[in-house]
């Protein structure tokens, strides 16, 4: 009886991911205790922009919601001031 309950609980959780277990990514800014993302720090912002110039999503970067919004705003400001390109050729 106990084995049957265990098997049912395993099925309820769904199938495991094909690439292995999902690892939780920690937000870089939370780990470093950064309050505000600075638009002038270009080297840091390049991590959050793809080669085509698109802002990478939270799912890919691992940033928390609060800091991802700040990153997006900082990238847009850096583009406006011509510190970052809008796109590459």
N, CA, C and O atoms as CSV, one atom per row, in Angstrom:
chain,resi,resn,atom,element,x,y,z
A,1,UNK,N,N,0.815,-1.191,0.000
A,1,UNK,CA,C,0.000,0.000,0.000
A,1,UNK,C,C,0.864,1.262,0.000
A,1,UNK,O,O,0.580,2.215,-0.726
A,2,UNK,N,N,1.905,1.262,0.808
A,2,UNK,CA,C,2.770,2.439,0.887
A,2,UNK,C,C,3.514,2.647,-0.424
A,2,UNK,O,O,3.731,3.784,-0.842
A,3,UNK,N,N,3.908,1.543,-1.081
A,3,UNK,CA,C,4.626,1.657,-2.358
A,3,UNK,C,C,3.724,2.268,-3.416
A,3,UNK,O,O,4.174,3.075,-4.230
A,4,UNK,N,N,2.467,1.892,-3.408
A,4,UNK,CA,C,1.520,2.417,-4.383
A,4,UNK,C,C,1.352,3.927,-4.209
A,4,UNK,O,O,1.295,4.663,-5.195
A,5,UNK,N,N,1.274,4.386,-2.967
A,5,UNK,CA,C,1.146,5.828,-2.704
A,5,UNK,C,C,2.383,6.579,-3.193
A,5,UNK,O,O,2.267,7.677,-3.737
A,6,UNK,N,N,3.563,5.993,-3.002
A,6,UNK,CA,C,4.786,6.646,-3.453
A,6,UNK,C,C,4.809,6.767,-4.968
A,6,UNK,O,O,5.204,7.804,-5.500
A,7,UNK,N,N,4.390,5.718,-5.669
A,7,UNK,CA,C,4.376,5.767,-7.132
A,7,UNK,C,C,3.412,6.822,-7.640
A,7,UNK,O,O,3.705,7.517,-8.612
A,8,UNK,N,N,2.254,6.949,-6.985
A,8,UNK,CA,C,1.281,7.938,-7.411
A,8,UNK,C,C,1.808,9.355,-7.198
A,8,UNK,O,O,1.559,10.240,-8.017
A,9,UNK,N,N,2.541,9.574,-6.093
A,9,UNK,CA,C,3.092,10.896,-5.840
A,9,UNK,C,C,4.135,11.255,-6.878
A,9,UNK,O,O,4.236,12.415,-7.276
A,10,UNK,N,N,4.914,10.276,-7.326
A,10,UNK,CA,C,5.913,10.548,-8.342
A,10,UNK,C,C,5.253,10.937,-9.652
A,10,UNK,O,O,5.750,11.825,-10.346
A,11,UNK,N,N,4.170,10.311,-10.003
A,11,UNK,CA,C,3.482,10.636,-11.244
A,11,UNK,C,C,2.825,12.004,-11.178
A,11,UNK,O,O,2.769,12.715,-12.181
A,12,UNK,N,N,2.322,12.384,-9.990
A,12,UNK,CA,C,1.651,13.674,-9.861
A,12,UNK,C,C,2.597,14.829,-10.184
A,12,UNK,O,O,2.175,15.837,-10.752
A,13,UNK,N,N,3.859,14.687,-9.828
A,13,UNK,CA,C,4.822,15.750,-10.053
A,13,UNK,C,C,5.132,15.956,-11.516
A,13,UNK,O,O,5.726,16.973,-11.876
A,14,UNK,N,N,4.750,15.028,-12.370
A,14,UNK,CA,C,5.043,15.151,-13.782
A,14,UNK,C,C,6.344,14.458,-14.145
A,14,UNK,O,O,7.053,13.944,-13.280
A,15,UNK,N,N,6.640,14.453,-15.396
A,15,UNK,CA,C,7.859,13.814,-15.864
A,15,UNK,C,C,9.063,14.692,-15.565
A,15,UNK,O,O,8.960,15.919,-15.563
A,16,UNK,N,N,10.202,14.061,-15.311
A,16,UNK,CA,C,11.405,14.868,-15.110
A,16,UNK,C,C,11.821,15.527,-16.415
A,16,UNK,O,O,11.498,15.043,-17.499
A,17,UNK,N,N,12.532,16.619,-16.299
A,17,UNK,CA,C,12.982,17.347,-17.479
A,17,UNK,C,C,13.955,16.480,-18.280
A,17,UNK,O,O,14.756,15.757,-17.688
A,18,UNK,N,N,13.901,16.538,-19.620
A,18,UNK,CA,C,14.769,15.689,-20.429
A,18,UNK,C,C,16.250,16.003,-20.272
A,18,UNK,O,O,17.083,15.116,-20.456
A,19,UNK,N,N,16.594,17.224,-19.942
A,19,UNK,CA,C,17.995,17.609,-19.795
A,19,UNK,C,C,18.519,17.386,-18.391
A,19,UNK,O,O,19.663,17.739,-18.105
A,20,UNK,N,N,17.732,16.819,-17.521
A,20,UNK,CA,C,18.141,16.622,-16.141
A,20,UNK,C,C,17.343,17.533,-15.224
A,20,UNK,O,O,16.419,18.218,-15.662
A,21,UNK,N,N,17.704,17.536,-13.960
A,21,UNK,CA,C,16.947,18.371,-13.019
A,21,UNK,C,C,17.183,19.855,-13.292
A,21,UNK,O,O,18.267,20.257,-13.716
A,22,UNK,N,N,16.158,20.655,-13.043
A,22,UNK,CA,C,16.247,22.099,-13.260
A,22,UNK,C,C,17.000,22.703,-12.085
A,22,UNK,O,O,16.630,22.499,-10.928
A,23,UNK,N,N,18.053,23.443,-12.386
A,23,UNK,CA,C,18.783,24.065,-11.294
A,23,UNK,C,C,18.328,25.501,-11.160
A,23,UNK,O,O,18.146,26.211,-12.149
A,24,UNK,N,N,18.150,25.913,-9.925
A,24,UNK,CA,C,17.681,27.272,-9.663
A,24,UNK,C,C,18.851,28.236,-9.826
A,24,UNK,O,O,19.913,28.048,-9.232
A,25,UNK,N,N,18.642,29.267,-10.637
A,25,UNK,CA,C,19.680,30.268,-10.843
A,25,UNK,C,C,19.463,31.399,-9.847
A,25,UNK,O,O,18.343,31.872,-9.653
A,26,UNK,N,N,20.528,31.813,-9.236
A,26,UNK,CA,C,20.440,32.922,-8.300
A,26,UNK,C,C,20.696,34.227,-9.036
A,26,UNK,O,O,21.518,34.291,-9.950
A,27,UNK,N,N,20.003,35.231,-8.637
A,27,UNK,CA,C,20.161,36.544,-9.248
A,27,UNK,C,C,21.530,37.106,-8.870
A,27,UNK,O,O,21.886,37.160,-7.693
A,28,UNK,N,N,22.286,37.522,-9.875
A,28,UNK,CA,C,23.621,38.068,-9.651
A,28,UNK,C,C,23.556,39.310,-8.767
A,28,UNK,O,O,24.381,39.482,-7.869
A,29,UNK,N,N,22.576,40.174,-9.021
A,29,UNK,CA,C,22.474,41.429,-8.293
A,29,UNK,C,C,22.057,41.200,-6.846
A,29,UNK,O,O,22.491,41.933,-5.957
A,30,UNK,N,N,21.224,40.197,-6.598
A,30,UNK,CA,C,20.839,39.881,-5.216
A,30,UNK,C,C,22.024,39.304,-4.452
A,30,UNK,O,O,22.228,39.631,-3.282
A,31,UNK,N,N,22.805,38.449,-5.105
A,31,UNK,CA,C,23.977,37.870,-4.451
A,31,UNK,C,C,24.986,38.941,-4.079
A,31,UNK,O,O,25.573,38.897,-2.998
A,32,UNK,N,N,25.192,39.916,-4.982
A,32,UNK,CA,C,26.165,40.976,-4.752
A,32,UNK,C,C,25.577,42.155,-3.970
A,32,UNK,O,O,26.267,43.139,-3.703
A,33,UNK,N,N,24.296,42.043,-3.606
A,33,UNK,CA,C,23.586,43.084,-2.849
A,33,UNK,C,C,23.619,44.443,-3.561
A,33,UNK,O,O,23.910,45.473,-2.954
A,34,UNK,N,N,23.313,44.417,-4.864
A,34,UNK,CA,C,23.252,45.638,-5.668
A,34,UNK,C,C,21.828,46.183,-5.578
A,34,UNK,O,O,20.871,45.471,-5.880
A,35,UNK,N,N,21.688,47.421,-5.171
A,35,UNK,CA,C,20.362,48.023,-5.052
A,35,UNK,C,C,19.839,48.511,-6.398
A,35,UNK,O,O,18.703,48.213,-6.770
A,36,UNK,N,N,20.657,49.256,-7.127
A,36,UNK,CA,C,20.250,49.813,-8.415
A,36,UNK,C,C,21.242,49.389,-9.491
A,36,UNK,O,O,22.452,49.416,-9.268
A,37,UNK,N,N,20.732,48.998,-10.657
A,37,UNK,CA,C,21.577,48.634,-11.786
A,37,UNK,C,C,21.970,49.924,-12.501
A,37,UNK,O,O,21.118,50.741,-12.849
A,38,UNK,N,N,23.272,50.091,-12.713
A,38,UNK,CA,C,23.785,51.324,-13.297
A,38,UNK,C,C,23.883,51.185,-14.814
A,38,UNK,O,O,24.462,50.219,-15.311
A,39,UNK,N,N,23.326,52.134,-15.545
A,39,UNK,CA,C,23.347,52.062,-17.006
A,39,UNK,C,C,24.730,52.358,-17.572
A,39,UNK,O,O,24.984,52.072,-18.742
A,40,UNK,N,N,25.626,52.921,-16.773
A,40,UNK,CA,C,26.972,53.254,-17.255
A,40,UNK,C,C,27.930,52.070,-17.175
A,40,UNK,O,O,29.024,52.120,-17.738
A,41,UNK,N,N,27.530,51.008,-16.482
A,41,UNK,CA,C,28.375,49.825,-16.346
A,41,UNK,C,C,28.118,48.898,-17.540
A,41,UNK,O,O,27.334,47.954,-17.445
A,42,UNK,N,N,28.782,49.176,-18.653
A,42,UNK,CA,C,28.512,48.502,-19.921
A,42,UNK,C,C,28.918,47.031,-19.882
A,42,UNK,O,O,28.208,46.180,-20.417
A,43,UNK,N,N,30.045,46.729,-19.257
A,43,UNK,CA,C,30.518,45.336,-19.210
A,43,UNK,C,C,29.508,44.439,-18.524
A,43,UNK,O,O,29.327,43.291,-18.931
A,44,UNK,N,N,28.852,44.934,-17.502
A,44,UNK,CA,C,27.849,44.150,-16.794
A,44,UNK,C,C,26.581,44.005,-17.636
A,44,UNK,O,O,25.957,42.944,-17.641
A,45,UNK,N,N,26.200,45.069,-18.346
A,45,UNK,CA,C,24.969,45.028,-19.133
A,45,UNK,C,C,25.097,44.144,-20.369
A,45,UNK,O,O,24.094,43.619,-20.852
A,46,UNK,N,N,26.304,43.970,-20.888
A,46,UNK,CA,C,26.493,43.136,-22.079
A,46,UNK,C,C,26.093,41.683,-21.832
A,46,UNK,O,O,25.732,40.974,-22.771
A,47,UNK,N,N,26.152,41.241,-20.598
A,47,UNK,CA,C,25.736,39.879,-20.259
A,47,UNK,C,C,24.242,39.669,-20.494
A,47,UNK,O,O,23.793,38.545,-20.717
A,48,UNK,N,N,23.482,40.755,-20.442
A,48,UNK,CA,C,22.027,40.676,-20.532
A,48,UNK,C,C,21.491,41.047,-21.907
A,48,UNK,O,O,20.279,41.156,-22.094
A,49,UNK,N,N,22.387,41.239,-22.868
A,49,UNK,CA,C,21.987,41.579,-24.233
A,49,UNK,C,C,22.556,40.523,-25.168
A,49,UNK,O,O,23.729,40.164,-25.060
A,50,UNK,N,N,21.725,40.018,-26.094
A,50,UNK,CA,C,22.176,38.995,-27.037
A,50,UNK,C,C,23.050,39.617,-28.124
A,50,UNK,O,O,23.211,40.836,-28.184
A,51,UNK,N,N,23.607,38.767,-28.976
A,51,UNK,CA,C,24.457,39.260,-30.060
A,51,UNK,C,C,23.688,40.119,-31.053
A,51,UNK,O,O,24.249,41.025,-31.668
A,52,UNK,N,N,22.409,39.831,-31.203
A,52,UNK,CA,C,21.578,40.620,-32.116
A,52,UNK,C,C,21.091,41.916,-31.478
A,52,UNK,O,O,20.488,42.749,-32.154
A,53,UNK,N,N,21.346,42.093,-30.189
A,53,UNK,CA,C,20.951,43.322,-29.517
A,53,UNK,C,C,19.678,43.218,-28.713
A,53,UNK,O,O,19.208,44.220,-28.173
A,54,UNK,N,N,19.104,42.024,-28.618
A,54,UNK,CA,C,17.876,41.854,-27.852
A,54,UNK,C,C,18.193,41.676,-26.373
A,54,UNK,O,O,19.219,41.100,-26.012
A,55,UNK,N,N,17.307,42.174,-25.527
A,55,UNK,CA,C,17.466,41.998,-24.088
A,55,UNK,C,C,17.045,40.570,-23.751
A,55,UNK,O,O,15.944,40.144,-24.101
A,56,UNK,N,N,17.919,39.838,-23.075
A,56,UNK,CA,C,17.627,38.444,-22.724
A,56,UNK,C,C,16.595,38.387,-21.610
A,56,UNK,O,O,16.501,39.296,-20.785
A,57,UNK,N,N,15.817,37.302,-21.597
A,57,UNK,CA,C,14.736,37.166,-20.628
A,57,UNK,C,C,15.256,36.699,-19.275
A,57,UNK,O,O,16.391,36.242,-19.148
A,58,UNK,N,N,14.414,36.824,-18.290
A,58,UNK,CA,C,14.738,36.386,-16.932
A,58,UNK,C,C,15.054,34.911,-16.896
A,58,UNK,O,O,15.948,34.466,-16.176
A,59,UNK,N,N,14.314,34.165,-17.677
A,59,UNK,CA,C,14.473,32.715,-17.697
A,59,UNK,C,C,15.885,32.332,-18.101
A,59,UNK,O,O,16.430,31.351,-17.596
A,60,UNK,N,N,16.478,33.089,-19.002
A,60,UNK,CA,C,17.819,32.795,-19.498
A,60,UNK,C,C,18.892,33.405,-18.595
A,60,UNK,O,O,19.896,32.757,-18.300
A,61,UNK,N,N,18.685,34.644,-18.158
A,61,UNK,CA,C,19.721,35.323,-17.380
A,61,UNK,C,C,19.743,34.898,-15.927
A,61,UNK,O,O,20.794,34.943,-15.287
A,62,UNK,N,N,18.604,34.484,-15.393
A,62,UNK,CA,C,18.550,34.082,-13.990
A,62,UNK,C,C,18.354,35.246,-13.042
A,62,UNK,O,O,18.466,35.079,-11.828
A,63,UNK,N,N,18.067,36.407,-13.567
A,63,UNK,CA,C,17.846,37.576,-12.709
A,63,UNK,C,C,16.445,37.517,-12.103
A,63,UNK,O,O,15.522,36.958,-12.695
A,64,UNK,N,N,16.305,38.099,-10.924
A,64,UNK,CA,C,14.983,38.151,-10.307
A,64,UNK,C,C,14.139,39.206,-11.029
A,64,UNK,O,O,14.657,39.967,-11.847
A,65,UNK,N,N,12.866,39.247,-10.730
A,65,UNK,CA,C,11.961,40.138,-11.450
A,65,UNK,C,C,12.338,41.602,-11.259
A,65,UNK,O,O,12.343,42.384,-12.210
A,66,UNK,N,N,12.646,41.955,-10.039
A,66,UNK,CA,C,12.987,43.355,-9.729
A,66,UNK,C,C,14.223,43.801,-10.493
A,66,UNK,O,O,14.232,44.873,-11.099
A,67,UNK,N,N,15.260,42.982,-10.463
A,67,UNK,CA,C,16.504,43.373,-11.113
A,67,UNK,C,C,16.418,43.240,-12.633
A,67,UNK,O,O,17.104,43.971,-13.348
A,68,UNK,N,N,15.600,42.333,-13.137
A,68,UNK,CA,C,15.445,42.217,-14.583
A,68,UNK,C,C,14.792,43.481,-15.149
A,68,UNK,O,O,15.147,43.937,-16.236
A,69,UNK,N,N,13.848,44.034,-14.414
A,69,UNK,CA,C,13.230,45.289,-14.851
A,69,UNK,C,C,14.251,46.412,-14.859
A,69,UNK,O,O,14.272,47.234,-15.775
A,70,UNK,N,N,15.101,46.447,-13.836
A,70,UNK,CA,C,16.137,47.468,-13.778
A,70,UNK,C,C,17.144,47.292,-14.905
A,70,UNK,O,O,17.614,48.274,-15.479
A,71,UNK,N,N,17.480,46.038,-15.225
A,71,UNK,CA,C,18.414,45.763,-16.317
A,71,UNK,C,C,17.833,46.256,-17.635
A,71,UNK,O,O,18.523,46.901,-18.424
A,72,UNK,N,N,16.551,45.948,-17.870
A,72,UNK,CA,C,15.912,46.373,-19.116
A,72,UNK,C,C,15.925,47.899,-19.240
A,72,UNK,O,O,16.211,48.436,-20.310
A,73,UNK,N,N,15.622,48.578,-18.163
A,73,UNK,CA,C,15.625,50.039,-18.174
A,73,UNK,C,C,17.044,50.577,-18.376
A,73,UNK,O,O,17.244,51.551,-19.101
A,74,UNK,N,N,18.026,49.942,-17.733
A,74,UNK,CA,C,19.416,50.386,-17.867
A,74,UNK,C,C,19.921,50.178,-19.283
A,74,UNK,O,O,20.653,51.017,-19.806
A,75,UNK,N,N,19.540,49.067,-19.914
A,75,UNK,CA,C,19.956,48.800,-21.296
A,75,UNK,C,C,19.343,49.853,-22.224
A,75,UNK,O,O,20.014,50.361,-23.122
A,76,UNK,N,N,18.091,50.170,-22.008
A,76,UNK,CA,C,17.427,51.173,-22.847
A,76,UNK,C,C,18.065,52.549,-22.680
A,76,UNK,O,O,18.223,53.288,-23.652
A,77,UNK,N,N,18.428,52.884,-21.456
A,77,UNK,CA,C,19.093,54.168,-21.218
A,77,UNK,C,C,20.476,54.192,-21.845
A,77,UNK,O,O,20.882,55.197,-22.429
A,78,UNK,N,N,21.208,53.075,-21.721
A,78,UNK,CA,C,22.552,53.001,-22.293
A,78,UNK,C,C,22.491,53.100,-23.819
A,78,UNK,O,O,23.383,53.679,-24.439
A,79,UNK,N,N,21.461,52.548,-24.413
A,79,UNK,CA,C,21.295,52.665,-25.871
A,79,UNK,C,C,21.025,54.116,-26.262
A,79,UNK,O,O,21.555,54.613,-27.256
A,80,UNK,N,N,20.205,54.775,-25.478
A,80,UNK,CA,C,19.831,56.157,-25.784
A,80,UNK,C,C,21.045,57.093,-25.714
A,80,UNK,O,O,21.150,58.050,-26.481
A,81,UNK,N,N,21.950,56.802,-24.791
A,81,UNK,CA,C,23.142,57.628,-24.611
A,81,UNK,C,C,24.275,57.136,-25.511
A,81,UNK,O,O,25.377,57.684,-25.474
A,82,UNK,N,N,24.015,56.123,-26.305
A,82,UNK,CA,C,24.973,55.547,-27.260
A,82,UNK,C,C,26.137,54.825,-26.596
A,82,UNK,O,O,27.246,54.792,-27.131
A,83,UNK,N,N,25.877,54.248,-25.425
A,83,UNK,CA,C,26.882,53.405,-24.789
A,83,UNK,C,C,26.770,51.963,-25.289
A,83,UNK,O,O,27.761,51.236,-25.353
A,84,UNK,N,N,25.552,51.567,-25.638
A,84,UNK,CA,C,25.283,50.233,-26.199
A,84,UNK,C,C,24.622,50.409,-27.556
A,84,UNK,O,O,23.830,51.332,-27.746
A,85,UNK,N,N,24.941,49.528,-28.505
A,85,UNK,CA,C,24.270,49.633,-29.809
A,85,UNK,C,C,22.853,49.053,-29.751
A,85,UNK,O,O,22.564,48.169,-28.945
A,86,UNK,N,N,21.984,49.561,-30.611
A,86,UNK,CA,C,20.633,49.007,-30.705
A,86,UNK,C,C,20.673,47.628,-31.349
A,86,UNK,O,O,19.938,46.729,-30.940
A,87,UNK,N,N,21.526,47.458,-32.354
A,87,UNK,CA,C,21.665,46.168,-33.020
A,87,UNK,C,C,23.037,46.104,-33.659
A,87,UNK,O,O,23.759,47.099,-33.725
A,88,UNK,N,N,23.385,44.905,-34.133
A,88,UNK,CA,C,24.655,44.740,-34.835
A,88,UNK,C,C,24.380,44.416,-36.296
A,88,UNK,O,O,23.316,43.893,-36.626
A,89,UNK,N,N,25.308,44.715,-37.150
A,89,UNK,CA,C,25.108,44.462,-38.590
A,89,UNK,C,C,25.445,43.048,-38.946
A,89,UNK,O,O,25.336,42.661,-40.109
